[in-house]
Amino acid sequence: MDNQLFAPIQSGKNALRLGGLLCLLGSLSGCASDLNLSDLKKQVETLETEQGKSQKRENQYLNRIETLESQVDEHDFLVGELIKTEEEASVDTRNLLDKLERTSARLREQIDHTRATTQRRDQDLSIRTKALESRIDNLLQQRRSPQSKSTSRIEGKKNDESKQSANTLTSTSKVNGQLKQGPNSQASVFRSAYKVYLNGQYERAAFEFNRFLKQYPSAVLTPQAYYYLGDSHYIRKEYDVATKAFTHVLTQFPHSKYVPGALLKLGLVKKESDDTSTAKELWDRIIQEFPNSSEASVAKDYMAKSQ
């Protein structure tokens, strides 16, 4: 391309050189005729004309080269801007994906928290229902007791007073500041421990539930107490103690409604202990034996996540 651009320029230069040689020859020959001089002048004029045209072409080619160089520079600039824009877009896309992942994780945590809170509320309502049933049974027993003993009160005021004091001791509380032993006191002690549990004071909750179990090892609320004792230890990552509490629910109270919950939490304990196979077995047991329970749907989710 460069040779083609500058070929006319080179030819103009060659013509000038030829004209110079002819003039030199004419001057040296001394005997040249006027006709020859006239021809030489015409040739020189022709060469000057061609030289002017060649100069114009050279200027045109130079202008064209400058235009092409300007276009190349502009093209390089646009390519650089495009690459920069693509890199910025890639960075923005990665940032957006990271933000979406964090938002999704936050939403999953909120869903799990809401689900756990709902289960706790359901269990709390169940506990309150059991406590009310125990109070009703206690009131019925207290109403029947005076009727069965009314015939023996005709012997005098002393016998009446002794029987009333005995009934009071057995149905309400012991002396010397000891805790009550009736159903009402049982529910009161349990509610006290459960309130601490709901407030998130799990270390103290474990202590309160242990205190309840020592006083009421086989009461109506005992299975619930073992379950929440295990959960308190599980939240504190005290997995060995939590395993014992959940296992006690399964072995000693196999017909309790807290069995599915104990299986679910025991599976979580095993998973945290890197025993995923046992965790899956426990969750699968919930799905098979308690398919209509709320714990079964949660177990299915855990099974899917552990695949």
GIHU-V883990 format. One record per backbone hydrogen bond with DSSP energy under -0.5 kcal/mol. NH is the residue of the N-H (numbers start at 1). CO is the residue of the C=O. Records with the same first field share a line. If there is no record, write none. Layout:
# GIHU-V883990
NH = CO ; CO
This chain:
# GIHU-V883990
5 = 1
6 = 2
7 = 3
10 = 6
11 = 7
12 = 8
13 = 9
14 = 10
15 = 11
16 = 12
17 = 13
18 = 14
19 = 15
20 = 16
21 = 17
22 = 18
23 = 19
24 = 20
25 = 21
26 = 22
27 = 23
28 = 24
29 = 25
30 = 26
31 = 29
37 = 33
38 = 34
39 = 35
40 = 36
41 = 37
42 = 38
43 = 39
44 = 40
45 = 41
46 = 42
47 = 43
48 = 44
49 = 45
50 = 46
51 = 47
52 = 48
53 = 49
54 = 50
55 = 51
56 = 52
57 = 53
58 = 54
59 = 55
60 = 56
61 = 57
62 = 58
63 = 59
64 = 60
65 = 61
66 = 62
67 = 63
68 = 64
69 = 65
70 = 66
71 = 67
72 = 68
73 = 69
74 = 70
75 = 71
76 = 72
77 = 73
78 = 74
79 = 75
80 = 76
81 = 77
82 = 78
83 = 79
84 = 80
85 = 81
86 = 82
87 = 83
88 = 84
89 = 85
90 = 86
91 = 87
92 = 88
93 = 89
94 = 90
95 = 91
96 = 92
97 = 93
98 = 94
99 = 95
100 = 96
101 = 97
102 = 98
103 = 99
104 = 100
105 = 101
106 = 102
107 = 103
108 = 104
109 = 105
110 = 106
111 = 107
112 = 108
113 = 109
114 = 110
115 = 111
116 = 112
117 = 113
118 = 114
119 = 115
120 = 116
121 = 117
122 = 118
123 = 119
124 = 120
125 = 121
126 = 122
127 = 123
128 = 124
129 = 125
130 = 126
131 = 127
132 = 128
133 = 129
134 = 130
135 = 131
136 = 132
137 = 133
138 = 134
139 = 135
140 = 136
141 = 137
142 = 138
143 = 139
144 = 140
145 = 141
146 = 142
147 = 143
148 = 144
149 = 145
150 = 146 ; 147
152 = 149
153 = 150
154 = 151
155 = 152
156 = 153
160 = 156
161 = 157
162 = 158
163 = 159
164 = 160
165 = 161
166 = 162
167 = 163
168 = 164
169 = 165
170 = 166
171 = 167
172 = 168
173 = 168
178 = 175
181 = 172
182 = 172
186 = 182
187 = 183
188 = 184
189 = 185
190 = 186
191 = 187
192 = 188
193 = 189
194 = 190
195 = 191
196 = 192
197 = 193
198 = 194
199 = 195
200 = 197
201 = 196
202 = 200
205 = 201
206 = 202
207 = 203
208 = 204
209 = 205
210 = 206
211 = 207
212 = 208
213 = 209
214 = 210
215 = 211
216 = 212
219 = 216
222 = 219
225 = 221
226 = 222
227 = 223
228 = 224
229 = 225
230 = 226
231 = 227
232 = 228
233 = 229
234 = 230
235 = 231
236 = 232
237 = 234
238 = 233
239 = 237
242 = 238
243 = 239
244 = 240
245 = 241
246 = 242
247 = 243
248 = 244
249 = 245
250 = 246
251 = 247
252 = 248
253 = 248 ; 249
256 = 253
259 = 256
262 = 258
263 = 259
264 = 260
265 = 261
266 = 262
267 = 263
268 = 264
269 = 265
270 = 266
271 = 267
272 = 268
273 = 269
274 = 271
275 = 270
279 = 275
280 = 276
281 = 277
282 = 278
283 = 279
284 = 280
285 = 281
286 = 282
287 = 283
288 = 284
289 = 285
290 = 286
293 = 290
296 = 293
297 = 293
298 = 294
299 = 295
300 = 296
301 = 297
302 = 298
303 = 299
304 = 300
305 = 301
306 = 302
307 = 304
